[in-house]
Amino acid sequence: MPTDYGYRLKALREKLKISPDEFANMVGISPDLVMEIEQKARPVPVELKSRVAFTLPEYSVWLVTGVADPRFGQIGVVES
């Protein structure tokens, strides 16, 4: 699995079965920003990482590092 945040953000969104618009609404950002991050068209703002961490804390470590430790309630997304 590639190591960039945008790739993992899209994988998470697909796992949750939500559109970019739904994800943006859930996290409180613009849908355009979600798409730009997923397409690597711009750097990931710290504010986005913070909003995702507060909204989906169980995925926040995996999104940033690509590694999750279930012992601490962290969840990762595994490609099938």
Backbone as a chain_set.jsonl record, in Angstrom:
{"seq": "MPTDYGYRLKALREKLKISPDEFANMVGISPDLVMEIEQKARPVPVELKSRVAFTLPEYSVWLVTGVADPRFGQIGVVES", "coords": {"N": [[0.844, -1.176, 0.0], [0.627, 2.182, -0.857], [2.4, 4.935, 0.697], [1.355, 7.453, 1.217], [-0.654, 10.027, 2.716], [-2.986, 10.904, 1.377], [-3.659, 8.715, -0.255], [-4.241, 6.806, 1.699], [-6.359, 8.118, 2.948], [-8.341, 8.027, 0.981], [-8.646, 5.225, 0.801], [-9.667, 4.707, 3.35], [-12.076, 6.148, 3.262], [-13.387, 4.712, 1.265], [-13.567, 2.239, 2.532], [-15.339, 2.882, 4.563], [-17.479, 3.306, 3.009], [-18.397, 5.781, 1.973], [-19.015, 8.833, 0.244], [-16.829, 11.398, -1.205], [-18.068, 13.853, -0.621], [-19.727, 13.179, 1.561], [-17.799, 12.404, 3.43], [-16.378, 14.802, 3.722], [-18.374, 16.424, 4.815], [-18.802, 15.069, 7.236], [-16.365, 15.468, 8.538], [-16.063, 18.172, 8.44], [-14.98, 19.818, 6.43], [-14.202, 21.099, 3.11], [-15.563, 19.433, 0.226], [-13.983, 19.653, -2.048], [-11.413, 19.913, -0.981], [-11.01, 17.372, 0.09], [-10.909, 15.816, -2.267], [-8.685, 16.993, -3.545], [-6.622, 16.331, -1.766], [-6.705, 13.528, -1.873], [-5.954, 13.184, -4.519], [-3.435, 14.069, -4.492], [-2.955, 16.736, -5.079], [-2.408, 18.837, -3.521], [-0.676, 19.78, -0.477], [-1.249, 18.132, 2.69], [-3.18, 19.777, 4.964], [-2.513, 20.609, 8.382], [-4.742, 21.125, 9.886], [-6.708, 19.52, 8.662], [-5.795, 16.944, 9.329], [-6.11, 17.109, 12.094], [-8.899, 17.46, 12.348], [-9.833, 15.03, 11.281], [-8.666, 13.267, 13.106], [-10.065, 13.905, 15.455], [-12.649, 13.261, 14.674], [-12.569, 10.615, 13.716], [-10.982, 8.932, 15.609], [-9.981, 6.337, 15.947], [-8.804, 5.658, 13.561], [-6.821, 7.513, 13.139], [-4.007, 7.281, 13.73], [-3.177, 5.315, 11.92], [-3.778, 6.612, 9.486], [-1.833, 8.627, 9.405], [0.625, 7.28, 9.775], [0.476, 4.762, 8.57], [0.433, 2.509, 10.034], [-1.208, 0.593, 12.502], [-2.146, -0.165, 15.85], [-3.965, -2.521, 17.262], [-4.18, -3.116, 19.96], [-4.382, -0.76, 21.252], [-6.762, 0.285, 20.471], [-6.676, 1.172, 17.898], [-7.332, 1.284, 14.401], [-6.703, -0.001, 11.185], [-6.731, 0.111, 7.585], [-7.045, -2.494, 5.429], [-6.084, -3.456, 2.287], [-7.963, -5.379, -0.012]], "CA": [[0.0, 0.0, 0.0], [1.428, 3.411, -0.873], [2.592, 5.508, 2.026], [0.912, 8.827, 1.385], [-1.884, 10.285, 3.461], [-4.114, 10.975, 0.455], [-4.024, 7.356, -0.657], [-4.89, 6.165, 2.854], [-7.636, 8.782, 3.168], [-9.288, 7.452, 0.023], [-8.901, 3.836, 1.213], [-10.553, 4.767, 4.516], [-13.387, 6.585, 2.791], [-13.992, 3.58, 0.552], [-13.92, 1.218, 3.529], [-16.533, 3.36, 5.249], [-18.515, 3.369, 1.973], [-18.957, 7.122, 1.909], [-18.513, 9.662, -0.858], [-16.014, 12.53, -0.756], [-18.961, 14.852, -0.031], [-20.146, 12.708, 2.881], [-16.631, 12.466, 4.308], [-16.117, 16.22, 3.98], [-19.415, 16.883, 5.73], [-18.558, 14.431, 8.524], [-15.154, 16.017, 9.136], [-16.206, 19.619, 8.498], [-14.097, 20.465, 5.454], [-14.843, 21.146, 1.796], [-15.368, 18.252, -0.618], [-12.853, 19.904, -2.944], [-10.183, 19.626, -0.255], [-10.884, 15.904, 0.15], [-10.481, 15.341, -3.581], [-7.325, 17.475, -3.798], [-5.709, 15.533, -0.943], [-6.671, 12.174, -2.438], [-5.274, 13.229, -5.812], [-2.099, 14.631, -4.22], [-2.858, 18.02, -5.754], [-1.949, 19.824, -2.545], [-0.227, 19.187, 0.778], [-2.296, 17.892, 3.68], [-3.115, 20.755, 6.05], [-2.565, 20.075, 9.747], [-6.141, 21.239, 10.309], [-7.418, 18.339, 8.183], [-5.395, 15.812, 10.173], [-6.733, 17.304, 13.409], [-10.339, 17.195, 12.245], [-10.018, 13.583, 11.105], [-8.295, 12.625, 14.374], [-11.158, 14.085, 16.409], [-13.86, 12.623, 14.161], [-12.331, 9.17, 13.576], [-9.718, 8.719, 16.323], [-9.488, 4.966, 15.809], [-8.049, 5.565, 12.308], [-5.898, 8.642, 12.986], [-2.598, 6.852, 13.698], [-2.964, 4.625, 10.651], [-3.772, 7.58, 8.386], [-0.58, 9.372, 9.4], [1.816, 6.429, 9.735], [0.278, 3.525, 7.828], [0.512, 1.41, 10.998], [-2.175, 0.693, 13.597], [-1.969, -1.163, 16.901], [-5.293, -2.806, 17.813], [-4.141, -3.155, 21.429], [-4.694, 0.578, 21.729], [-8.015, 0.708, 19.852], [-6.417, 1.73, 16.573], [-7.777, 0.459, 13.271], [-6.129, 0.323, 9.883], [-7.495, -0.371, 6.44], [-6.265, -3.466, 4.682], [-6.593, -3.647, 0.931], [-8.278, -6.768, -0.363]], "C": [[0.889, 1.239, 0.0], [1.408, 4.109, 0.488], [2.047, 6.911, 2.197], [-0.473, 8.926, 2.032], [-3.102, 10.287, 2.533], [-4.599, 9.605, 0.006], [-4.772, 6.656, 0.481], [-6.246, 6.806, 3.151], [-8.697, 8.212, 2.229], [-9.633, 6.012, 0.394], [-9.856, 3.795, 2.403], [-11.964, 5.141, 4.086], [-14.117, 5.449, 2.087], [-14.383, 2.462, 1.51], [-15.209, 1.6, 4.249], [-17.729, 3.483, 4.31], [-19.222, 4.72, 1.973], [-18.28, 7.908, 0.784], [-17.581, 10.748, -0.313], [-16.87, 13.618, -0.088], [-19.384, 14.452, 1.384], [-18.989, 12.779, 3.883], [-16.346, 13.913, 4.697], [-17.117, 16.78, 4.982], [-19.186, 16.331, 7.136], [-17.412, 15.112, 9.269], [-15.219, 17.548, 9.248], [-15.228, 20.37, 7.612], [-14.81, 20.481, 4.101], [-14.591, 19.846, 1.025], [-14.193, 18.428, -1.574], [-11.528, 19.582, -2.266], [-9.949, 18.117, -0.162], [-10.334, 15.383, -1.171], [-9.04, 15.764, -3.882], [-6.294, 16.672, -3.002], [-5.584, 14.127, -1.522], [-5.9, 12.128, -3.755], [-3.863, 13.81, -5.697], [-1.886, 15.962, -4.93], [-2.413, 19.134, -4.811], [-1.494, 19.123, -1.276], [-1.402, 19.038, 1.755], [-2.172, 18.926, 4.801], [-3.207, 20.072, 7.419], [-4.001, 20.101, 10.257], [-6.961, 20.028, 9.862], [-7.075, 17.137, 9.052], [-6.032, 15.915, 11.548], [-8.216, 16.976, 13.37], [-10.632, 15.697, 12.087], [-9.718, 12.858, 12.414], [-9.41, 12.753, 15.405], [-12.422, 13.358, 15.977], [-13.731, 11.104, 14.121], [-11.023, 8.793, 14.289], [-9.133, 7.318, 16.156], [-8.659, 4.767, 14.542], [-6.906, 6.581, 12.212], [-4.434, 8.239, 12.923], [-2.289, 6.182, 12.365], [-2.906, 5.606, 9.479], [-2.43, 8.304, 8.272], [0.626, 8.47, 9.152], [1.701, 5.206, 8.838], [0.313, 2.291, 8.721], [-0.527, 1.65, 12.095], [-1.921, -0.438, 14.588], [-3.306, -1.402, 17.574], [-5.314, -2.859, 19.346], [-4.538, -1.81, 22.026], [-5.945, 1.147, 21.059], [-7.845, 1.321, 18.478], [-6.843, 0.738, 15.505], [-7.074, 0.938, 12.022], [-7.038, -0.216, 8.798], [-6.581, -1.292, 5.66], [-6.896, -3.617, 3.315], [-6.88, -5.121, 0.684], [-7.743, -7.121, -1.715]], "O": [[1.823, 1.321, 0.798], [0.515, 3.893, 1.307], [2.262, 7.515, 3.248], [-1.319, 8.041, 1.906], [-4.141, 9.725, 2.879], [-5.802, 9.366, -0.1], [-5.794, 6.004, 0.263], [-7.179, 6.116, 3.56], [-9.824, 7.947, 2.648], [-10.797, 5.619, 0.309], [-10.75, 2.95, 2.458], [-12.934, 4.512, 4.507], [-15.315, 5.249, 2.287], [-15.41, 1.811, 1.323], [-16.061, 0.752, 4.512], [-18.851, 3.733, 4.75], [-20.45, 4.807, 1.974], [-17.126, 7.662, 0.434], [-17.544, 10.992, 0.893], [-16.446, 14.229, 0.893], [-19.399, 15.282, 2.293], [-19.178, 13.165, 5.036], [-16.1, 14.211, 5.866], [-16.747, 17.523, 5.89], [-19.358, 17.051, 8.12], [-17.482, 15.31, 10.482], [-14.51, 18.143, 10.06], [-14.71, 21.421, 7.989], [-15.905, 19.933, 3.969], [-13.531, 19.235, 1.159], [-13.487, 17.466, -1.878], [-10.621, 19.039, -2.898], [-8.822, 17.646, -0.317], [-9.391, 14.592, -1.183], [-8.263, 14.974, -4.418], [-5.215, 16.368, -3.511], [-4.479, 13.599, -1.646], [-5.259, 11.122, -4.06], [-3.187, 14.015, -6.705], [-0.769, 16.281, -5.337], [-2.082, 20.236, -5.249], [-1.888, 17.984, -1.026], [-2.411, 19.735, 1.646], [-1.167, 18.949, 5.512], [-3.906, 19.071, 7.575], [-4.423, 19.198, 10.979], [-7.821, 19.559, 10.608], [-7.965, 16.393, 9.466], [-6.452, 14.904, 12.109], [-8.731, 16.294, 14.256], [-11.568, 15.172, 12.69], [-10.44, 11.934, 12.789], [-9.673, 11.809, 16.151], [-13.186, 12.889, 16.821], [-14.677, 10.389, 14.453], [-10.063, 8.38, 13.638], [-7.916, 7.142, 16.221], [-7.891, 3.81, 14.454], [-6.103, 6.508, 11.282], [-3.682, 8.806, 12.129], [-1.255, 6.453, 11.754], [-2.079, 5.45, 8.581], [-1.952, 8.561, 7.167], [1.54, 8.838, 8.413], [2.714, 4.667, 8.392], [0.232, 1.163, 8.235], [-0.702, 2.777, 12.558], [-1.526, -1.537, 14.199], [-3.747, -0.578, 18.375], [-6.366, -2.664, 19.955], [-4.979, -1.737, 23.173], [-6.162, 2.359, 21.077], [-8.776, 1.928, 17.949], [-6.733, -0.476, 15.675], [-6.874, 2.137, 11.825], [-8.005, -0.924, 9.079], [-5.474, -0.911, 5.278], [-8.094, -3.875, 3.195], [-6.129, -5.995, 1.119], [-7.916, -8.252, -2.171]]}, "num_chains": 1, "name": "protein.A"}
